[in-house]
Amino acid sequence: MELAAIFMLLTLVIMMVIGMPITWSLGGAIIMALMIDQDLSLALITQKMFSGCDNFSMLALPAFFLAGDIMAKGGLSRRLVAFADTLVGWISGGISLVSIVACTFFAAISGSSVATTAAIGGLMYPEMVKRGYPKDYSAAVQAIGGTLGIVIPPSTVFVIYGNITNTSVAKLLMAGVIPGVICGIALCVWAYIKARRENFPRSAEGFSFLRFLKSFKSAVWALLMPIVILGGIYAGIFTPTESAVVAVFYGFFVCLGIYRELSGKDTWEIICQSSITTANIMFLVVTAQMFGYLLTYYRIPIYVTEAFMAIASSPAVFMMLIVVLLTICGMFIEVGATNLILGPILAPIAIQFGIDPVHFGLVFVFLLAMGQATPPFGTTLFVACGISKEPVARVSRMILPFVIVELLCAILFAYVPSLSTFLGEFMS
């Protein structure tokens, strides 16, 4: 390995360890490599950053961010919670199930784990505490439910992963549907077992079909959004990028024309916030693409591939190594960093082992999602602790059984490829 590559990687690690944002860590590593390697020009940075932005499919990111913010602030979360309550609120430990089910629905709208935890957690945490649930457990439920935000489509993480690994974004989005639903059910099963074991309170009201119909009528426009997006993609009406724009217009139509809960001031604030989020993400993406170019230039993926080939004797062993590696990474590294750094390295290795790229992408992103709730540095864990004002250590103890459930789901998805590829192949 060349001296410039060694210093590039050391700079990245050191800057991340001292707490620098991932964007600046990547940028510092790039500049270090270009300063040492006399064969590369500093002009290469601007050229690669421009080519990274000049990508039609990346236009989906600002549109999905805007659509998610519109639906999040336009009265969707309250309606989805009410609908989930009519579905499972009457079961033992029902209010915790409501949180998870509502997060599953909201994930299919926002495309963001942090947004899902913040929106649903802000409503459900006070309600769980009010009904007598322990504060630390109530916070843990919000954190784990939010992880589904980047698994169930639309998912901005799938869009980014697909672009940096040259994997079909449309198939990746569809790949998240079945695993996302399975994981949501598995989390509900554990919450039910926990509620029965601890004798948590349950709703005095039984199931009411009339109440279900009323809540469904109120939430139906929100529930239709993922169907419109995915149905339009696979019917050939629009591309994944165009579907993001359709989602924006659909969101405005529902929240302004039907729910009428967005004012002109709210709309302007949503546009400003989405613009800031887009700028931050795009800066991160183009920096990571330049870093990925240098990784390839210095043949680092080849060295990593050879190391994996020496350790992993089969695709099954390789997938288990990936589960272990990404579980550890999720404990310490933010989702965006893991996605942008390891995605371009590991995806080609998976292809070398004969693993379907869509299947591998689903497992990769699902493990990233799990990492958001994994102590000690999970992002949804921190958001839930911020909402609840509970110490991270106490919430971490309560969330560990849920993380184990998600880990078991990850292993299932890793060794049953059809769960992630079936819908994409069927719709094709």
C-alpha positions in Angstrom: 0.0 0.0 0.0 1.3 3.4 -0.9 2.4 6.0 1.7 -0.3 8.4 0.6 -3.0 5.8 1.2 -1.7 4.9 4.6 -1.7 8.6 5.7 -5.1 9.1 4.2 -6.6 6.3 6.3 -4.7 7.4 9.4 -6.0 11.0 9.0 -9.6 9.7 8.6 -9.4 7.6 11.8 -7.7 10.3 13.8 -10.1 13.0 12.8 -13.1 10.8 13.6 -11.7 9.7 16.9 -11.2 13.4 18.0 -14.8 14.1 17.2 -14.6 15.8 13.8 -17.8 15.5 11.6 -17.6 12.8 9.1 -17.6 15.3 6.2 -14.6 17.1 7.4 -12.9 13.9 8.4 -13.2 12.6 4.8 -12.2 16.0 3.4 -9.1 16.1 5.6 -8.1 12.5 4.6 -8.5 13.4 0.9 -6.4 16.6 1.2 -3.7 14.6 3.1 -3.5 12.0 0.3 -3.3 14.7 -2.5 -0.6 16.6 -0.6 1.6 13.6 -0.3 0.9 12.0 -3.7 2.6 14.2 -6.3 0.9 12.4 -9.2 -2.5 13.7 -8.2 -3.7 17.3 -8.7 -5.7 19.3 -6.2 -8.0 20.2 -9.1 -9.1 16.6 -9.0 -11.2 17.4 -5.9 -13.4 19.9 -7.7 -13.7 17.7 -10.8 -14.8 14.7 -8.8 -17.1 16.7 -6.6 -18.8 18.2 -9.6 -19.2 14.8 -11.3 -20.6 13.4 -8.0 -23.3 16.1 -8.0 -24.0 15.7 -11.7 -26.2 12.6 -11.3 -29.9 12.4 -12.2 -30.8 9.8 -9.6 -29.3 12.0 -6.8 -32.2 14.5 -7.4 -34.4 12.0 -5.5 -32.7 13.1 -2.2 -33.9 16.7 -1.9 -37.4 15.7 -3.1 -37.7 12.8 -0.6 -36.4 15.1 2.2 -39.1 17.7 1.3 -41.8 15.1 1.0 -40.9 13.6 4.4 -40.9 17.0 6.1 -44.3 17.9 4.6 -46.0 14.7 5.7 -44.3 14.8 9.1 -45.5 18.3 9.9 -48.9 18.1 8.1 -50.8 16.1 10.7 -49.7 12.6 9.6 -48.1 11.3 12.8 -51.2 12.0 14.9 -53.5 10.2 12.4 -51.1 7.2 12.1 -50.9 6.8 15.9 -54.7 6.8 16.1 -55.0 4.2 13.4 -52.3 2.0 15.0 -54.1 2.3 18.3 -57.3 0.9 16.8 -55.3 -2.0 15.4 -53.2 -3.2 18.4 -54.0 -0.8 21.3 -56.4 -3.3 22.9 -53.7 -6.1 23.1 -51.7 -6.6 26.3 -49.0 -4.0 26.3 -50.9 -2.4 23.5 -49.6 1.1 23.8 -46.0 -0.1 23.2 -47.3 -2.0 20.1 -49.0 1.1 19.0 -45.6 2.9 19.1 -43.9 0.2 17.0 -46.8 -0.1 14.4 -47.0 3.7 14.1 -43.3 3.9 13.5 -43.6 1.3 10.8 -46.3 3.3 9.1 -44.5 6.6 9.5 -41.2 5.0 8.2 -43.1 4.4 4.9 -43.6 8.2 4.7 -40.6 9.9 6.2 -37.7 7.7 5.0 -35.7 8.8 8.0 -35.1 6.9 11.3 -34.4 10.1 13.3 -37.5 11.8 11.9 -39.6 8.7 12.8 -38.3 8.5 16.3 -38.8 12.3 16.8 -42.3 12.4 15.3 -43.8 9.3 16.8 -41.7 9.4 20.0 -42.8 12.9 20.8 -46.4 11.7 20.8 -46.1 8.2 22.2 -43.5 8.6 25.0 -45.7 10.9 27.2 -48.7 8.6 26.5 -46.8 5.5 27.6 -45.6 7.1 30.8 -49.1 8.5 31.5 -50.4 4.9 31.3 -47.9 3.6 33.8 -45.0 2.2 31.7 -41.4 2.7 33.0 -39.8 5.8 31.6 -36.6 4.0 30.4 -38.6 1.2 28.7 -41.0 3.8 27.0 -37.9 5.6 25.6 -36.4 2.3 24.4 -39.6 1.5 22.4 -39.4 4.8 20.6 -35.7 4.4 19.7 -36.1 0.8 18.3 -39.3 1.7 16.4 -37.5 4.5 14.7 -34.8 2.3 13.2 -37.3 1.0 10.6 -37.2 4.5 9.0 -34.4 3.7 6.6 -35.5 0.1 5.8 -39.1 0.6 4.7 -39.3 2.6 1.5 -38.9 5.4 0.6 -35.4 5.4 2.1 -32.8 8.0 1.4 -30.1 5.6 2.6 -31.1 3.1 -0.1 -30.9 5.9 -2.7 -27.4 6.8 -1.6 -26.3 3.2 -1.3 -27.6 2.4 -4.7 -25.8 5.4 -6.3 -22.4 4.7 -4.7 -22.5 1.0 -5.4 -24.3 1.1 -8.8 -27.2 -1.0 -7.6 -30.7 -0.6 -8.8 -32.4 2.0 -6.5 -35.9 0.8 -7.5 -35.1 -2.8 -6.5 -33.4 -1.7 -3.3 -36.5 0.3 -2.3 -38.8 -2.7 -3.0 -36.3 -5.0 -1.1 -37.1 -3.2 2.2 -40.8 -3.9 2.2 -41.0 -7.5 3.4 -38.0 -7.3 5.8 -39.3 -4.1 7.3 -42.7 -5.6 8.0 -41.2 -8.8 9.4 -38.9 -6.9 11.7 -41.9 -4.7 12.9 -43.9 -7.8 13.7 -40.9 -9.4 15.5 -40.5 -6.3 17.6 -44.2 -6.3 18.4 -44.0 -10.0 19.5 -41.1 -9.2 22.0 -43.0 -6.1 23.3 -46.1 -8.3 23.8 -44.0 -11.0 25.7 -42.4 -8.2 27.8 -45.8 -6.7 28.6 -47.2 -10.1 29.7 -44.1 -10.9 31.8 -44.0 -7.5 33.5 -47.8 -7.2 33.7 -47.8 -3.8 32.0 -51.2 -2.0 31.8 -53.5 -2.6 28.9 -56.2 -0.5 27.4 -59.6 -0.9 28.9 -61.3 -0.6 25.5 -61.6 -3.7 23.3 -61.3 -3.8 19.6 -64.0 -1.6 17.9 -64.5 -2.1 14.1 -66.4 1.2 13.9 -63.4 3.0 15.6 -61.1 1.2 13.2 -63.0 2.4 10.1 -63.0 6.0 11.4 -59.3 6.0 12.0 -58.6 4.3 8.7 -60.7 6.9 6.9 -58.6 9.7 8.6 -55.3 8.0 7.8 -56.0 6.5 4.4 -54.3 9.4 2.5 -51.1 8.9 4.5 -51.2 5.1 4.0 -51.6 5.5 0.3 -48.4 7.4 -0.2 -45.9 4.5 -0.3 -48.3 2.6 -2.5 -48.4 5.5 -5.0 -44.6 5.8 -5.0 -43.7 2.1 -5.3 -46.7 1.3 -7.6 -45.8 4.1 -10.0 -42.2 3.0 -10.2 -43.0 -0.6 -11.0 -45.9 0.2 -13.3 -43.3 2.2 -15.4 -45.2 5.5 -14.9 -42.1 7.2 -13.4 -38.6 6.5 -12.3 -37.4 6.4 -8.6 -36.1 10.0 -9.0 -39.4 11.2 -10.5 -41.3 9.3 -7.8 -39.7 11.6 -5.2 -41.2 14.6 -7.0 -44.5 12.9 -7.2 -44.3 12.3 -3.4 -43.8 16.1 -2.9 -46.8 17.0 -4.9 -48.8 14.3 -3.2 -47.7 15.5 0.2 -48.7 19.1 -0.6 -52.1 17.9 -2.0 -52.9 15.9 1.2 -51.6 18.3 3.8 -52.8 21.5 2.2 -55.9 20.4 0.3 -57.3 17.7 2.5 -55.9 17.9 6.1 -55.4 21.7 5.8 -52.9 21.7 8.7 -50.0 23.5 6.9 -49.9 27.3 6.8 -47.8 29.4 4.4 -45.3 30.0 7.2 -45.1 26.2 7.9 -44.5 25.5 4.2 -41.6 28.1 4.0 -40.0 26.6 7.2 -40.2 23.1 5.7 -38.6 24.2 2.4 -35.8 26.0 4.3 -35.1 23.0 6.6 -35.2 20.5 3.6 -32.7 22.8 1.8 -30.3 22.8 4.7 -30.6 19.0 5.1 -30.0 18.5 1.4 -26.9 20.7 1.3 -25.4 18.8 4.3 -26.1 15.4 2.8 -24.9 16.3 -0.7 -21.7 17.7 0.7 -21.2 14.5 2.6 -22.0 12.4 -0.5 -19.7 14.1 -2.9 -16.9 14.1 -0.4 -17.4 10.4 0.1 -17.4 9.8 -3.7 -14.0 11.5 -3.9 -12.8 9.4 -1.0 -14.1 6.3 -2.8 -12.3 7.2 -5.9 -9.0 7.4 -4.0 -9.8 4.1 -2.3 -10.1 2.5 -5.7 -7.0 4.4 -7.0 -4.9 3.0 -4.2 -6.3 -0.5 -4.8 -7.6 -0.7 -1.2 -10.8 -2.6 -2.1 -8.5 -5.3 -3.8 -6.5 -5.7 -0.6 -9.7 -6.0 1.5 -11.2 -8.4 -1.0 -8.1 -10.6 -0.8 -8.3 -10.5 3.0 -12.0 -11.6 3.0 -11.3 -14.3 0.5 -8.5 -15.6 2.7 -10.8 -15.7 5.8 -14.2 -16.5 4.3 -14.4 -19.9 2.6 -17.9 -19.5 1.4 -20.7 -16.9 0.9 -22.3 -18.1 4.1 -19.2 -17.3 6.1 -18.8 -14.0 4.3 -22.3 -12.9 5.3 -21.7 -13.9 8.9 -18.5 -11.8 8.9 -20.5 -8.9 7.4 -23.1 -9.2 10.2 -20.4 -9.1 12.9 -18.5 -6.3 11.2 -21.5 -4.0 10.7 -22.9 -4.7 14.2 -19.6 -3.5 15.7 -19.5 -0.5 13.3 -23.1 0.4 14.3 -22.1 0.7 17.9 -19.5 3.4 17.2 -19.9 4.9 13.7 -22.8 7.0 12.3 -24.9 5.5 9.5 -23.8 7.9 6.8 -20.2 7.3 7.5 -20.5 3.5 7.4 -22.7 3.6 4.3 -20.3 5.9 2.3 -17.0 4.3 3.4 -17.8 0.6 3.6 -20.5 0.4 0.9 -18.2 0.8 -2.1 -15.7 -1.5 -0.5 -17.9 -4.4 0.5 -20.5 -4.4 -2.3 -18.0 -5.6 -5.0 -16.7 -8.3 -2.6 -20.2 -9.6 -2.2 -20.6 -9.9 -5.9 -17.3 -11.8 -6.0 -18.9 -14.3 -3.7 -21.9 -14.6 -6.0 -24.3 -12.7 -3.7 -27.1 -10.8 -5.3 -26.3 -7.1 -5.0 -29.9 -6.2 -4.0 -29.9 -8.9 -1.3 -26.6 -7.7 0.0 -27.7 -4.0 -0.1 -30.8 -4.9 2.0 -28.7 -6.7 4.7 -26.1 -3.9 4.7 -28.7 -1.1 5.2 -30.7 -3.2 7.7 -27.6 -3.6 9.9 -27.0 0.1 9.6 -30.6 0.7 10.8 -30.0 -1.6 13.7 -26.9 0.3 14.6 -28.9 3.5 15.1 -30.4 2.0 18.3 -27.3 0.1 19.4 -25.4 1.5 22.5 -23.3 3.5 23.1 -23.7 5.9 20.1 -27.0 5.1 18.4 -28.7 8.2 16.9 -32.3 7.1 17.5 -31.2 6.1 21.0 -29.9 9.7 21.6 -33.1 11.2 20.1 -35.3 9.0 22.4 -33.1 10.0 25.4 -33.5 13.6 24.5 -37.3 13.3 24.4 -37.5 11.3 27.6 -34.6 13.1 29.6 -33.6 9.6 30.7 -29.9 8.6 31.0 -28.5 6.7 28.0 -27.3 3.9 30.3 -30.7 3.2 31.6 -32.4 3.2 28.2 -29.6 1.1 26.8 -30.4 -1.7 29.2 -34.0 -1.7 28.1 -33.2 -1.6 24.4 -30.7 -4.5 24.3 -33.4 -7.2 24.0 -35.0 -5.3 21.1 -31.6 -5.0 19.4 -31.1 -8.8 19.8 -34.5 -9.3 18.0 -33.3 -7.1 15.1 -30.0 -9.0 15.0 -31.9 -12.3 14.7 -33.9 -10.7 11.9 -30.7 -9.6 10.2 -29.3 -13.1 10.3 -32.6 -14.4 8.8 -32.5 -11.8 6.0 -28.8 -12.6 5.3 -29.5 -16.3 4.8 -32.9 -16.2 3.1 -32.3 -13.9 0.0 -35.8 -14.3 -1.3 -37.1 -12.2 1.5 -35.3 -9.2 -0.1 -35.4 -10.1 -3.8 -38.9 -11.6 -4.2 -40.9 -8.3 -4.6 -38.4 -6.8 -7.0 -38.3 -9.9 -9.2 -42.1 -10.2 -9.0 -42.8 -6.6 -10.0 -40.2 -6.8 -12.8 
